[in-house]
Amino acid sequence: MPEISRRAFGGLVGGGAVTAVAATTTAAEAAQAPAERPFRARAKGPSGRRPNLLVILGDDLGWADLSSYGAPHIKTPNLDRLARQGVRFTDAYSGSATCSPTRFSLYTGRYPGRTKGGLAEPVANRTQGLDPNHPTLASLLGKAGYSTALIGKWHCGWLPDHSPTKSGWDEFFGNHGGVLEYFSKLGQLGDHDLYEGDAEYQDLRYYTTVLTERAVEYVSRDHDRPWLLNLNFTTPHWPWLAEGDEETGAEIAARIRAATSQAEVSSALNHYDGGSVAKYTEMVQSLDAAVGEVLAALRRSGQEEHTLVYFASDNGGERWSYLWPLSGEKFVLQEGGIRVPTIVRWRHRIDGGQVSHEPNFSPDWTATFLEVAGARPDPAYPLDGTSLAGYLLRGERLPERDLFWRVRANRALRRGKWKYYQDAAGKDHLYDLGADLREQADLAPDEPDLLAELKASWERTAAGLLPYPG
């Protein structure tokens, strides 16, 4: 730890509101930016030292909520710049359609249904969570010599049995649950949910600001080893609160304190009587500013060149998200529920200004991070993801494979341009995503053999997963 306190450090870096965009993009800069070109790996990339891994998640951020993904009313200059400096993926997916299962898939590199805790959609009580004995990205990297930290939303179980520090992360600062009120830090179970390690921590400022300060402090340290930082924002997840909305936050907190049931706590946090397109825009833009501050600190630290930065959302958007032209939203396996904005930058090895249309999903990135870090998966817990390192660094073709999803109400499988989808009523659908991104032209009657083949593949994979309880 540095000699000055973390709170003091926050003051030194302007620890109040995350309001100003750390590195703004002018209209002239945007106009002069070169057009994206199809991804191509460098002809001969230097190997050098193992990279730091900065893995950033937004929360319920929709696929088109960034201006670089098509939002006409939301300005995200920092994330747009990150995309220009790296690779923007158009066909990237979360591991599931809700928070917890996706986090299970990213932390373990496996389908959520491989573990009992991953069957919760999402984790909602103290009996559910990630088994501390299961290998994770953090525990495997730790064995390979990495320092590891998780800042922000965990949502894979509560104390006393579950926490990041029990699953391989050296440090944790954040919330255990899936949602909290941004100022009081009252959370999903109706109690205080901000922790440093396993101890409660008090800070009544806007949560995105607090997380940003902690991340800035972490990347600014004099590290003597490569590091992994999972930076999991809760923005723009409900309740619909931005910097300066303390009064509305206090009203929500009062309802939580007065609640006599879990349903009343959930009702307060769901904030169905609040929000707007304008408020949601403000929240997404504050997320962009926060990422900008962290990236600026990384640059000042001299570690930018050798840090692989990954940005994505944990699942599709909802309510106020801009998802056009996708159908569906969070909770369902239509494209709007699982296709997410995904950006990767590694200046030392990957050229910028590129776009990739290769389908991929959360477990693939776990495998990728392990490979580039020189860490090995545990053979007793084989990964379901395919490493993208060969594709990104050596120009190798990705093997033909299926992307698989299972939630209680839906099933889906993607192979190439084809997607098999079964809705909540049990009806099977087949879509050509290359021609029909909106999933409106159902080709199931026209391609019965292909539909049967994809359905059979889905069922073979599902047969190897744990059954849902009940």
C-alpha positions as CSV (number, residue, x, y, z in Angstrom):
1,M,0.0,0.0,0.0
2,P,1.2,3.6,-0.6
3,E,2.0,5.7,2.4
4,I,-0.9,8.1,1.9
5,S,-4.4,6.8,2.5
6,R,-6.6,5.8,-0.3
7,R,-9.1,8.5,0.7
8,A,-6.4,11.1,0.6
9,F,-5.2,9.9,-2.8
10,G,-8.8,10.3,-4.0
11,G,-8.6,14.0,-3.0
12,L,-5.3,14.4,-4.8
13,V,-6.8,13.2,-8.1
14,G,-9.9,15.3,-7.8
15,G,-11.9,12.7,-6.0
16,G,-15.3,14.5,-6.1
17,A,-17.6,14.0,-9.0
18,V,-16.7,12.0,-12.0
19,T,-18.2,14.7,-14.2
20,A,-15.6,15.9,-16.7
21,V,-14.6,13.6,-19.5
22,A,-11.0,12.8,-18.8
23,A,-9.9,13.1,-22.5
24,T,-12.5,14.8,-24.7
25,T,-13.0,14.2,-28.4
26,T,-13.7,17.2,-30.5
27,A,-15.9,17.2,-33.6
28,A,-12.8,17.9,-35.6
29,E,-10.9,14.9,-34.1
30,A,-13.9,12.7,-34.8
31,A,-14.1,13.9,-38.4
32,Q,-10.4,13.2,-38.9
33,A,-10.5,9.8,-37.4
34,P,-9.7,7.1,-40.0
35,A,-12.4,4.7,-41.0
36,E,-12.3,1.3,-39.3
37,R,-10.7,-1.5,-41.3
38,P,-11.4,-5.2,-41.0
39,F,-9.3,-6.8,-38.3
40,R,-5.9,-8.2,-39.2
41,A,-3.2,-9.4,-36.9
42,R,0.2,-7.8,-37.1
43,A,2.5,-9.6,-39.5
44,K,5.0,-10.1,-36.8
45,G,4.3,-9.0,-33.3
46,P,6.8,-8.6,-30.5
47,S,6.3,-10.9,-27.6
48,G,7.9,-9.2,-24.7
49,R,6.6,-9.3,-21.1
50,R,3.3,-10.5,-20.0
51,P,0.6,-7.9,-20.1
52,N,-1.4,-6.4,-17.3
53,L,-5.1,-7.1,-17.7
54,L,-7.6,-4.3,-17.1
55,V,-11.1,-6.0,-17.5
56,I,-13.9,-3.4,-17.3
57,L,-17.6,-4.3,-17.2
58,G,-20.5,-1.9,-17.5
59,D,-23.8,-3.1,-16.0
60,D,-26.9,-3.7,-18.2
61,L,-25.3,-1.5,-20.9
62,G,-27.0,-2.2,-24.2
63,W,-25.2,-3.1,-27.4
64,A,-25.9,0.2,-29.1
65,D,-25.6,2.5,-26.1
66,L,-22.2,3.8,-27.1
67,S,-21.9,6.4,-29.8
68,S,-19.3,4.1,-31.6
69,Y,-22.0,1.4,-31.7
70,G,-24.7,3.7,-33.1
71,A,-26.4,5.6,-30.2
72,P,-27.5,8.9,-31.8
73,H,-28.1,10.7,-28.4
74,I,-25.3,9.3,-26.1
75,K,-21.8,10.7,-26.4
76,T,-19.0,8.3,-25.2
77,P,-15.8,9.9,-26.4
78,N,-13.5,7.9,-24.1
79,L,-14.8,4.5,-25.1
80,D,-14.9,5.6,-28.7
81,R,-11.3,6.6,-28.5
82,L,-10.5,3.2,-26.9
83,A,-12.2,1.6,-29.9
84,R,-10.1,3.6,-32.3
85,Q,-7.0,2.6,-30.5
86,G,-7.9,-1.1,-30.6
87,V,-10.5,-3.5,-31.9
88,R,-14.3,-3.0,-31.8
89,F,-16.2,-6.3,-31.9
90,T,-19.6,-6.3,-33.5
91,D,-20.6,-9.9,-32.8
92,A,-19.6,-10.2,-29.1
93,Y,-21.9,-11.8,-26.6
94,S,-22.2,-12.1,-22.8
95,G,-22.1,-15.5,-21.3
96,S,-25.8,-15.2,-20.3
97,A,-28.7,-12.8,-20.3
98,T,-28.4,-11.7,-16.7
99,C,-25.7,-10.4,-14.3
100,S,-24.6,-13.4,-12.2
101,P,-24.4,-16.2,-14.8
102,T,-22.3,-14.0,-17.1
103,R,-19.9,-13.2,-14.2
104,F,-19.7,-16.9,-13.5
105,S,-18.8,-17.6,-17.1
106,L,-16.2,-14.8,-17.2
107,Y,-14.6,-15.7,-13.9
108,T,-14.5,-19.5,-14.6
109,G,-14.3,-19.6,-18.4
110,R,-17.1,-22.2,-18.3
111,Y,-20.9,-22.3,-18.9
112,P,-22.8,-21.0,-15.9
113,G,-24.6,-24.3,-15.7
114,R,-21.4,-26.1,-14.9
115,T,-21.7,-24.9,-11.3
116,K,-24.6,-24.9,-8.8
117,G,-24.2,-21.2,-8.2
118,G,-24.4,-20.4,-11.9
119,L,-27.9,-21.8,-12.0
120,A,-29.2,-18.7,-10.1
121,E,-30.4,-16.1,-12.6
122,P,-29.3,-14.0,-10.8
123,V,-27.8,-14.8,-7.4
124,A,-30.4,-13.4,-4.9
125,N,-29.7,-14.8,-1.4
126,R,-26.9,-15.8,0.9
127,T,-27.2,-19.5,0.1
128,Q,-26.1,-19.0,-3.5
129,G,-22.7,-18.2,-4.9
130,L,-19.5,-19.3,-6.6
131,D,-17.8,-22.2,-4.9
132,P,-14.6,-20.9,-3.4
133,N,-12.9,-24.2,-4.4
134,H,-13.6,-23.6,-8.1
135,P,-10.6,-22.3,-10.1
136,T,-11.1,-18.7,-11.4
137,L,-9.4,-16.3,-13.7
138,A,-7.9,-14.7,-10.6
139,S,-6.7,-17.9,-8.8
140,L,-5.1,-19.2,-12.0
141,L,-3.4,-15.9,-12.8
142,G,-2.3,-15.7,-9.1
143,K,-0.5,-19.1,-9.5
144,A,1.2,-17.7,-12.6
145,G,2.6,-14.7,-10.6
146,Y,-0.1,-12.0,-11.1
147,S,-1.4,-9.6,-8.5
148,T,-5.2,-9.6,-8.6
149,A,-7.9,-7.2,-7.5
150,L,-11.6,-6.8,-8.0
151,I,-13.2,-3.3,-7.7
152,G,-16.9,-2.9,-7.9
153,K,-19.8,-5.4,-8.4
154,W,-19.1,-9.0,-7.5
155,H,-22.6,-10.5,-7.6
156,C,-21.4,-14.1,-7.1
157,G,-22.5,-14.5,-3.5
158,W,-22.4,-12.9,-0.1
159,L,-20.4,-13.3,3.0
160,P,-19.7,-15.3,5.0
161,D,-19.3,-18.1,2.4
162,H,-18.6,-16.2,-0.8
163,S,-16.5,-13.2,-1.8
164,P,-13.8,-12.3,-4.3
165,T,-11.0,-12.8,-1.7
166,K,-12.3,-16.4,-1.2
167,S,-12.1,-17.0,-5.0
168,G,-8.6,-15.9,-5.8
169,W,-8.5,-12.1,-5.8
170,D,-5.9,-10.6,-3.5
171,E,-7.9,-7.4,-3.0
172,F,-11.6,-6.5,-3.1
173,F,-13.4,-3.2,-2.8
174,G,-17.0,-3.1,-3.8
175,N,-20.5,-4.6,-3.4
176,H,-21.4,-8.3,-3.2
177,G,-24.9,-8.0,-4.5
178,G,-26.4,-7.2,-7.9
179,V,-27.7,-3.7,-7.2
180,L,-27.4,-0.9,-4.6
181,E,-28.6,2.6,-4.1
182,Y,-25.7,4.7,-5.4
183,F,-25.3,7.0,-2.3
184,S,-26.3,5.1,0.9
185,K,-24.9,1.8,-0.5
186,L,-28.0,0.0,0.7
187,G,-28.2,-3.1,-1.4
188,Q,-30.2,-6.0,-2.7
189,L,-30.7,-7.7,0.7
190,G,-31.8,-4.4,2.3
191,D,-28.5,-3.9,4.2
192,H,-25.3,-2.0,3.7
193,D,-23.3,-3.4,0.8
194,L,-19.9,-1.7,0.4
195,Y,-16.9,-3.6,1.6
196,E,-13.1,-3.4,1.6
197,G,-12.0,-7.0,1.8
198,D,-14.5,-8.6,4.2
199,A,-15.0,-5.4,6.3
200,E,-17.8,-2.9,5.8
201,Y,-16.7,0.4,4.4
202,Q,-18.6,3.8,4.6
203,D,-18.6,6.3,1.8
204,L,-21.8,8.2,0.9
205,R,-20.6,9.7,-2.3
206,Y,-21.8,8.6,-5.7
207,Y,-20.7,5.0,-6.2
208,T,-19.2,5.5,-9.7
209,T,-17.0,8.2,-8.3
210,V,-15.8,6.0,-5.5
211,L,-15.0,3.1,-7.7
212,T,-13.2,5.3,-10.2
213,E,-10.9,6.6,-7.4
214,R,-10.1,3.2,-6.3
215,A,-9.3,2.0,-9.8
216,V,-7.1,5.1,-10.4
217,E,-5.2,4.4,-7.2
218,Y,-4.7,0.7,-8.1
219,V,-3.3,1.3,-11.6
220,S,-1.2,4.2,-10.4
221,R,0.7,2.0,-7.9
222,D,4.3,0.9,-8.4
223,H,3.6,-2.7,-9.2
224,D,6.4,-5.2,-9.1
225,R,4.4,-7.9,-10.9
226,P,1.9,-8.0,-13.8
227,W,-1.6,-7.5,-12.5
228,L,-5.3,-8.3,-13.2
229,L,-7.9,-5.7,-12.3
230,N,-11.5,-6.6,-12.7
231,L,-13.3,-3.2,-12.6
232,N,-17.0,-3.8,-12.5
233,F,-19.1,-0.7,-12.5
234,T,-22.8,-0.8,-11.5
235,T,-23.5,2.0,-14.0
236,P,-26.0,2.2,-15.8
237,H,-28.0,-0.4,-13.8
238,W,-31.0,0.9,-12.0
239,P,-31.9,2.7,-9.7
240,W,-31.7,5.6,-12.1
241,L,-29.4,8.0,-10.3
242,A,-26.6,10.2,-11.6
243,E,-24.1,12.5,-9.8
244,G,-26.1,15.1,-7.9
245,D,-29.3,13.0,-7.4
246,E,-28.8,12.6,-3.6
247,E,-32.3,13.6,-2.9
248,T,-33.9,10.9,-5.1
249,G,-31.3,8.5,-3.7
250,A,-32.3,9.4,-0.1
251,E,-36.0,8.7,-1.0
252,I,-35.1,5.2,-2.3
253,A,-32.9,4.5,0.7
254,A,-35.8,5.5,3.1
255,R,-38.0,3.0,1.3
256,I,-35.4,0.3,1.7
257,R,-35.0,1.0,5.4
258,A,-38.8,1.0,5.9
259,A,-39.3,-2.3,3.9
260,T,-40.8,-5.2,5.7
261,S,-40.2,-7.8,3.0
262,Q,-37.6,-8.6,0.3
263,A,-40.3,-7.7,-2.3
264,E,-40.4,-4.1,-0.9
265,V,-36.6,-3.8,-1.0
266,S,-36.6,-5.0,-4.6
267,S,-39.4,-2.6,-5.5
268,A,-37.5,0.4,-4.2
269,L,-34.3,-0.5,-6.0
270,N,-36.1,-1.4,-9.3
271,H,-37.1,2.2,-9.5
272,Y,-40.0,1.7,-11.9
273,D,-41.4,5.1,-11.0
274,G,-38.1,6.8,-12.1
275,G,-35.7,7.2,-14.9
276,S,-35.9,8.7,-18.4
277,V,-33.9,8.6,-21.6
278,A,-32.2,11.7,-20.4
279,K,-31.2,10.3,-17.0
280,Y,-30.0,7.1,-18.6
281,T,-27.9,9.1,-21.1
282,E,-26.4,10.9,-18.1
283,M,-25.5,7.6,-16.4
284,V,-23.9,6.1,-19.5
285,Q,-21.9,9.3,-20.1
286,S,-20.7,9.2,-16.5
287,L,-19.5,5.6,-17.1
288,D,-17.6,6.8,-20.1
289,A,-16.0,9.6,-18.1
290,A,-15.1,7.2,-15.3
291,V,-13.4,4.8,-17.8
292,G,-11.6,7.9,-19.3
293,E,-10.2,8.8,-15.9
294,V,-8.9,5.2,-15.3
295,L,-7.3,5.1,-18.8
296,A,-5.7,8.5,-18.2
297,A,-4.2,7.2,-15.0
298,L,-2.9,4.1,-16.8
299,R,-1.2,6.3,-19.3
300,R,0.4,8.5,-16.7
301,S,1.7,5.4,-14.9
302,G,3.7,4.4,-18.0
303,Q,1.9,1.0,-18.2
304,E,-0.4,1.7,-21.1
305,E,1.7,0.0,-23.7
306,H,1.8,-3.3,-21.8
307,T,-1.8,-3.4,-20.5
308,L,-4.5,-5.3,-22.3
309,V,-7.7,-3.4,-21.8
310,Y,-11.0,-5.2,-22.3
311,F,-14.4,-3.4,-22.0
312,A,-17.8,-5.0,-22.3
313,S,-21.2,-5.2,-20.7
314,D,-22.4,-8.1,-18.5
315,N,-25.6,-8.6,-20.6
316,G,-27.9,-6.7,-22.8
317,G,-29.7,-3.5,-21.9
318,E,-33.2,-2.9,-20.6
319,R,-35.9,-0.2,-20.2
320,W,-34.0,2.9,-21.3
321,S,-31.3,1.3,-23.4
322,Y,-30.8,2.0,-27.1
323,L,-30.7,-1.5,-28.7
324,W,-31.7,-0.8,-32.3
325,P,-31.8,-2.9,-34.5
326,L,-31.8,-5.8,-32.1
327,S,-34.9,-7.5,-30.6
328,G,-35.2,-8.5,-27.0
329,E,-33.4,-7.2,-23.9
330,K,-31.9,-8.4,-20.7
331,F,-33.2,-11.7,-19.4
332,V,-33.9,-13.3,-22.8
333,L,-31.6,-14.9,-25.4
334,Q,-32.6,-12.8,-28.3
335,E,-29.8,-10.6,-29.6
336,G,-30.8,-7.6,-27.5
337,G,-30.3,-9.7,-24.3
338,I,-26.9,-11.1,-25.0
339,R,-25.1,-9.1,-27.7
340,V,-22.9,-6.5,-26.0
341,P,-20.4,-3.8,-26.9
342,T,-16.9,-5.2,-26.6
343,I,-13.6,-3.3,-27.1
344,V,-10.1,-4.6,-26.8
345,R,-6.9,-2.6,-26.8
346,W,-3.3,-3.8,-26.4
347,R,-1.0,-1.3,-28.0
348,H,2.1,-3.5,-27.7
349,R,0.6,-6.3,-29.8
350,I,-2.6,-5.2,-31.6
351,D,-3.0,-2.3,-34.1
352,G,-5.8,0.2,-33.6
353,G,-8.7,1.4,-35.8
354,Q,-10.0,-2.1,-36.5
355,V,-13.3,-3.9,-36.4
356,S,-13.9,-7.6,-36.0
357,H,-17.1,-9.5,-36.9
358,E,-16.0,-12.8,-35.4
359,P,-18.6,-14.2,-33.0
360,N,-17.3,-14.6,-29.4
361,F,-18.6,-14.7,-25.9
362,S,-17.5,-14.2,-22.3
363,P,-15.8,-17.6,-21.7
364,D,-13.6,-17.0,-24.8
365,W,-12.0,-14.0,-23.1
366,T,-11.2,-16.0,-20.0
367,A,-9.3,-18.4,-22.1
368,T,-7.7,-15.5,-24.0
369,F,-6.5,-13.8,-20.8
370,L,-5.0,-17.0,-19.4
371,E,-3.1,-17.7,-22.6
372,V,-1.6,-14.2,-23.0
373,A,-0.6,-14.3,-19.4
374,G,1.1,-17.6,-19.6
375,A,-1.3,-19.3,-17.2
376,R,-2.8,-22.7,-17.5
377,P,-6.4,-23.8,-16.9
378,D,-7.0,-26.5,-14.3
379,P,-7.4,-29.8,-16.2
380,A,-10.1,-30.9,-13.7
381,Y,-12.2,-27.9,-14.8
382,P,-11.9,-27.7,-18.6
383,L,-12.8,-24.4,-20.2
384,D,-15.8,-23.9,-22.4
385,G,-14.3,-20.9,-24.1
386,T,-11.9,-20.8,-27.0
387,S,-8.8,-18.5,-26.7
388,L,-8.8,-15.7,-29.2
389,A,-5.1,-15.1,-28.8
390,G,-4.1,-17.0,-32.0
391,Y,-6.6,-14.9,-33.9
392,L,-5.6,-11.6,-32.4
393,L,-1.9,-12.0,-32.2
394,R,-0.9,-14.6,-34.9
395,G,-3.6,-14.2,-37.5
396,E,-4.9,-17.7,-37.0
397,R,-8.4,-18.7,-38.1
398,L,-10.8,-19.4,-35.3
399,P,-12.0,-23.0,-35.3
400,E,-15.6,-23.6,-36.3
401,R,-17.6,-23.8,-33.1
402,D,-20.9,-23.2,-31.5
403,L,-21.7,-20.5,-29.0
404,F,-24.2,-21.9,-26.5
405,W,-26.6,-20.3,-24.1
406,R,-29.2,-21.7,-21.7
407,V,-31.5,-19.9,-19.3
408,R,-34.6,-21.2,-17.7
409,A,-37.0,-19.6,-20.2
410,N,-34.9,-19.7,-23.4
411,R,-32.3,-21.6,-25.3
412,A,-30.0,-20.4,-28.0
413,L,-27.0,-21.5,-30.1
414,R,-25.0,-19.7,-32.8
415,R,-23.0,-21.4,-35.5
416,G,-21.5,-19.0,-38.0
417,K,-24.3,-16.8,-39.3
418,W,-27.0,-19.1,-38.1
419,K,-28.8,-18.8,-34.8
420,Y,-31.1,-21.4,-33.2
421,Y,-33.5,-19.9,-30.6
422,Q,-36.3,-21.4,-28.6
423,D,-38.7,-19.0,-27.0
424,A,-40.5,-19.2,-23.6
425,A,-43.4,-21.0,-25.2
426,G,-41.1,-23.8,-26.4
427,K,-41.3,-22.8,-30.1
428,D,-38.1,-23.3,-32.1
429,H,-36.8,-20.5,-34.5
430,L,-34.0,-20.3,-36.9
431,Y,-32.4,-17.0,-38.0
432,D,-29.8,-15.9,-40.5
433,L,-28.0,-13.2,-38.5
434,G,-26.0,-12.1,-41.5
435,A,-29.2,-11.0,-43.2
436,D,-31.6,-10.5,-40.3
437,L,-29.9,-9.0,-37.3
438,R,-33.4,-8.2,-35.9
439,E,-34.5,-11.8,-35.8
440,Q,-37.8,-11.3,-37.6
441,A,-37.5,-13.7,-40.6
442,D,-37.9,-17.1,-39.1
443,L,-36.4,-19.6,-41.5
444,A,-37.3,-22.7,-39.4
445,P,-39.9,-23.9,-41.9
446,D,-37.5,-23.4,-44.8
447,E,-34.4,-25.1,-43.2
448,P,-35.8,-28.1,-41.2
449,D,-32.6,-30.1,-41.4
450,L,-30.3,-27.3,-40.3
451,L,-32.7,-26.5,-37.5
452,A,-32.7,-30.1,-36.3
453,E,-28.9,-30.2,-36.5
454,L,-28.4,-27.0,-34.4
455,K,-31.1,-28.1,-31.9
456,A,-29.4,-31.5,-31.5
457,S,-26.1,-29.7,-30.9
458,W,-27.7,-27.6,-28.2
459,E,-29.2,-30.6,-26.5
460,R,-25.8,-32.4,-26.5
461,T,-24.2,-29.6,-24.7
462,A,-27.1,-29.0,-22.3
463,A,-27.0,-32.7,-21.3
464,G,-23.6,-32.1,-19.7
465,L,-24.8,-29.3,-17.5
466,L,-26.4,-29.3,-14.1
467,P,-30.2,-29.4,-14.1
468,Y,-32.1,-26.4,-12.8
469,P,-33.6,-27.1,-9.3
470,G,-37.3,-27.5,-9.0
